[in-house]
Amino acid sequence: MELKNIIFTAVFIISSGIFLFNLQKKIKIIKTGKDEYRWDNLTARIKKTAVLCFAQIKIIRQPFAGFIHLAIFWGFIIFLFPVTESFLNGFYSNFSFNLPENISYIFSTVNQVFSVLVLFAVAVAIARRYIIRIKRLQTSKAGNKDALIILFLIAGIVVTMNIQSAAGNHFIPGNELIPITKILSAILPAGAINYSNIILETSWWIHNILILVFLNYLPFSKHFHIITAIPNVFFSKLENKYSIYPINLEDENAESYGAADTNELSWKQILNGFACTECGRCDSVCPAAQTGKPLSPRKIITDIRKRSEEKYKTGSDKKLLGNYASEEEIWSCTSCGACVYECPVEIEHLDTIYELRRNTVLTESRFPAELNGVFRNIENSYNPWGFSNSSRADWAKPLGIKTLAEDADCEWLFWVGCAGSFDERAKKVSAAFSEILYKAGIKFRILGNEEKCNGDTARRLGNEYLAQMLITENIQTIRKYNVKNIVTACPHCFNSLKNDFPQFGGNFKVLHHSEFINELIETGKIVLKEEEKTKKITYHDSCYLGRYNNIYDFPRNPIKLLYKNYFIEQKRNYEKGFCCGAGGGRMFLEEKNSEKININRAIEIEKSGAEEVVSACPFCMTMLNDGFKTINGNKMEVKDIAEIVLENSK
C-alpha cells in the first residue's frame, strides 16, 4: 500500500465517520415523532418511488426546471461508475474495472455527455436563482448561500472528474477521441497527459475531497433531501393523499390532541421537514400565499425541521405552534391540496396543518371567534348556519320528494347536504338535480331531517370530536335504512362520504352528481337538445372534486356537448385549478388585510372572456357569486352543472 492509499484511507474513514455520526443524529431527531405505520403494500410503494424519484414525473411538470433537475439527478447516477472507480483507486493504486474497450468507450462518452448537461444545468440554476431571481426560489440569505455552495460543489466535482480523465487517459487508450477529453487535452500543458502525473494526482485529490466535503455538508443543508427524498416518497400515502387520519378519542392515556410541538407530530411528518427541497412549488400554487395571507406551506414544513433540531439539541421549551408557525398561518389554509399535489417529494403539508388546528381547538379551546357560532350551530342544529334541522327538507316538499322514513323503497339516497338544504341558491341546484332524477326514472329518496352535517367542516377546522360524532350518527342512520348507493351534489359531502366515512365503518357506493348525470346522458336516460349554444362558457374546478377525487371530465362532458367551440378552459384548471377560498372551513372565516381568494379567481375568469360559469359545488358557487358581485356587480352568471343539463334536456 502506497502513502497515497494510507492517507486517502484515513481521510475516507474520518469523513465517513463524521457523515454517519451526523446522519444518525438526524435519524434520532426524526424518530422523536410519534409512531405511524407506513410499511403496508411494499410493491406499490416501490413502484411509486421508482416513478416519482427516478422518472421524476412530478419534477418535469415544469419542463424547464424539470430538465435542470433531471440532468443533475441522472448525471450523478451516471457518475457513480467513474466516482466508484476513482474512490477504489484511492484504496488500491492503479485500480481499474478494466471493462472491454468498446464498453469502456460507451461509458466514457455517456459520462462526458452528462458532464456537459450537468454543468449547463448548474449554470442555468445559478442564473434562475441569482440573476433572473425566480420568485419561488427566493428564500433567506442563508438559503441562497446554501444553494450556491451546493451548485459550486457539483460543478467542481464534475470539472475535476473530467480533468482527471483527460490527464490520466483514465478509461481506455484512445479516449482522447471523446469530445471533452479531447478539448481538455488540448488545453493542458504540453506533454501533461503523456509525461506528468501532477495534473492527474491533483485533480484526483480535489475531486475525491470535494465529494467527501459535499457528503458531509448535506446534513447541514437543505440539500439533505438528496438522502431523505426517496424514503419520504416511499413512506408517503398511497391512496388518498388528502385524507385525514382519525384520532382515537377513547384513548384514556391521551393528555392532549393534535400537535403543538414536533414531538407530537408523527415521525413521517418530521421526515417531511428534512425532505423539503425548498423549491417553493407549494407556495407558488397556494391560494393563501398567492393572495398575501401569512401562510407559506414551505415555511410550515421547514419550521418542522428547524424546531425539531432545536428541541433535540437544546431541549428548548419553545413550541412549533406559536414560536415558529403562527395561529394566523394555520387558519389561513383552505385545504385545497394544491401544495400536496405539486410537491415533488410527496410532502403532506395538510396533515401537519390539521394537527396544529386540532391542538388549538381540542386541547387549547382557542380558535377564531367566528367559529364559536359555527361549532355551536353544527352541534345543536346539525348545520353551520344554525337553521332548524326540522326545516331541512322544506325545499323538497313542492317537488313531492319522499324521505326514507316515508318510503324506504329506493335505488339511491340523494344526500342533499347542508348547503343544498338551507342555502337559497344551492336549494335551486338540489331541485334541478331532483328533476333530472325524475326525468331519468331514478327511484330516489332523501333523509330529510334525519340527515345531519357530514362533519367535513368540523373536521377540517380541527374539531375531530364533533366530526366523529356526526359521522358515526349519520352512518347509523344510513344503515338503518339499508342504503347501499348514495349520490350528492356537494363535493365536500362527497369526499366525506367516500373517504372519511369508511374510516368509521361506513362503506357505501358514493357518486357525485356530475358523475351520475354523465352516466345518465351516456345511457340515454337523459337526452340533451341538439342546438349549439353560442354563449362563451367556462368551468371552475372544485378542489374537493378535482384534486381530492380526480373528477375533472364528468362535469365538463355535458358542457362541451352543448357549447362545443364556445367552451373556454381557465389557465388554472384541472389539477392546477385555483381554489374558490371556501375549503378547510374558510367558508365561515373572514379574509382580512389581503386580496380575497374568490375575487382573485373571479378576475381570472372574467379576463378569460367567459360569459357564464359552471360549478359543481355549492361552496364554489357562493364564493364565485360573491366575487363577481364585487368586481362587476354580479353580471357573470354562475350555474351548477345540474341546472345546465336540466335547461338543455329534452
Secondary structure, DSSP 8 states (H G I E B T S, - for coil): --HHHHHHHHHHHHHHHHHHHHHHHHHHHHTTSB-----S-HHHHHHHHIIIIIS-TTGGGSHHHHHHHHHHHHHHHHHHHHHHHHHHHHHSTT------HHHHHHHHHHHHHHHHHHHHHHHHHHIIIIIS--GGG---HHHHHHHHHHHHHHHHHHHHHHHHHHHHT-S-TTGGGSHHHHHHHHHS-TTHHHH--HHHHHHHHHHHHHHHHHHHHGGGSGGGHHHHHHHHHHTS-SS-TT------TT-TT-S-SS-SSGGGSBHHHHHHHHH-----HHHHH-HHHHTT-S--HHHHHHHHHHHHHHHHHH-----IIIIIB-HHHHTT-----HHHHH-TT---HHHHHHHHHHIIIIIS----THHHHHHHHHHHHSSTT---GGGTTGGGGGGT--BTTT----SEEEE-HHHHHH-HHHHHHHHHHHHHHHHTT--EEB-GGG----SHHHHHTT-HHHHHHHHHHHHHHHHHTT--EEEES-HHHHHIIIIIGGGGT---EEEEHHHHHHHHHHTTSS-B--S---S-EEE---TTTTTTT---HHHHHHHHHHHGGGEE--SS-GGG----S-TTTGGGS---SS--HHHHHHHHHHHTT-SEEEES-HHHHHHHHHHHHHHHSS-SEEEEHHHHHHHTB-
